[in-house]
Amino acid sequence: MKRITRITVNIVSVIAIALGVVRILGGIPFAPWATDLLIRLAAGFGMYGDEQVEDVYVIASLLIAVAFASALVWAANRLVARRRS
């Protein structure tokens, strides 16, 4: 039961942190060079048009945010485990 609780807390923490990071990333204004780079990246996947380019940005932002949040929660778990030892 203790293990299930810890896993649930970790998953909820990752989701909450990732959504916060995505919200911050979504508010950053693009420079012209960044917009051109995003359009080229989306074109590499065969996606053209405004909405499809935005989809690429959202997916990339979400993946980066989940990776960052997972690393942060993992590091926090390691610190807690180290203090218990």
Secondary structure as a PSIPRED ss2 file (coil, helix, strand):
# PSIPRED VFORMAT (PSIPRED V4.0)

   1 M C   1.000  0.000  0.000
   2 K H   0.000  1.000  0.000
   3 R H   0.000  1.000  0.000
   4 I H   0.000  1.000  0.000
   5 T H   0.000  1.000  0.000
   6 R H   0.000  1.000  0.000
   7 I H   0.000  1.000  0.000
   8 T H   0.000  1.000  0.000
   9 V H   0.000  1.000  0.000
  10 N H   0.000  1.000  0.000
  11 I H   0.000  1.000  0.000
  12 V H   0.000  1.000  0.000
  13 S H   0.000  1.000  0.000
  14 V H   0.000  1.000  0.000
  15 I H   0.000  1.000  0.000
  16 A H   0.000  1.000  0.000
  17 I H   0.000  1.000  0.000
  18 A H   0.000  1.000  0.000
  19 L H   0.000  1.000  0.000
  20 G H   0.000  1.000  0.000
  21 V H   0.000  1.000  0.000
  22 V H   0.000  1.000  0.000
  23 R H   0.000  1.000  0.000
  24 I H   0.000  1.000  0.000
  25 L H   0.000  1.000  0.000
  26 G H   0.000  1.000  0.000
  27 G C   1.000  0.000  0.000
  28 I C   1.000  0.000  0.000
  29 P C   1.000  0.000  0.000
  30 F C   1.000  0.000  0.000
  31 A C   1.000  0.000  0.000
  32 P H   0.000  1.000  0.000
  33 W H   0.000  1.000  0.000
  34 A H   0.000  1.000  0.000
  35 T H   0.000  1.000  0.000
  36 D H   0.000  1.000  0.000
  37 L H   0.000  1.000  0.000
  38 L H   0.000  1.000  0.000
  39 I H   0.000  1.000  0.000
  40 R H   0.000  1.000  0.000
  41 L H   0.000  1.000  0.000
  42 A H   0.000  1.000  0.000
  43 A H   0.000  1.000  0.000
  44 G H   0.000  1.000  0.000
  45 F C   1.000  0.000  0.000
  46 G C   1.000  0.000  0.000
  47 M C   1.000  0.000  0.000
  48 Y C   1.000  0.000  0.000
  49 G C   1.000  0.000  0.000
  50 D H   0.000  1.000  0.000
  51 E H   0.000  1.000  0.000
  52 Q H   0.000  1.000  0.000
  53 V H   0.000  1.000  0.000
  54 E H   0.000  1.000  0.000
  55 D H   0.000  1.000  0.000
  56 V H   0.000  1.000  0.000
  57 Y H   0.000  1.000  0.000
  58 V H   0.000  1.000  0.000
  59 I H   0.000  1.000  0.000
  60 A H   0.000  1.000  0.000
  61 S H   0.000  1.000  0.000
  62 L H   0.000  1.000  0.000
  63 L H   0.000  1.000  0.000
  64 I H   0.000  1.000  0.000
  65 A H   0.000  1.000  0.000
  66 V H   0.000  1.000  0.000
  67 A H   0.000  1.000  0.000
  68 F H   0.000  1.000  0.000
  69 A H   0.000  1.000  0.000
  70 S H   0.000  1.000  0.000
  71 A H   0.000  1.000  0.000
  72 L H   0.000  1.000  0.000
  73 V H   0.000  1.000  0.000
  74 W H   0.000  1.000  0.000
  75 A H   0.000  1.000  0.000
  76 A H   0.000  1.000  0.000
  77 N H   0.000  1.000  0.000
  78 R H   0.000  1.000  0.000
  79 L H   0.000  1.000  0.000
  80 V H   0.000  1.000  0.000
  81 A H   0.000  1.000  0.000
  82 R H   0.000  1.000  0.000
  83 R H   0.000  1.000  0.000
  84 R H   0.000  1.000  0.000
  85 S C   1.000  0.000  0.000
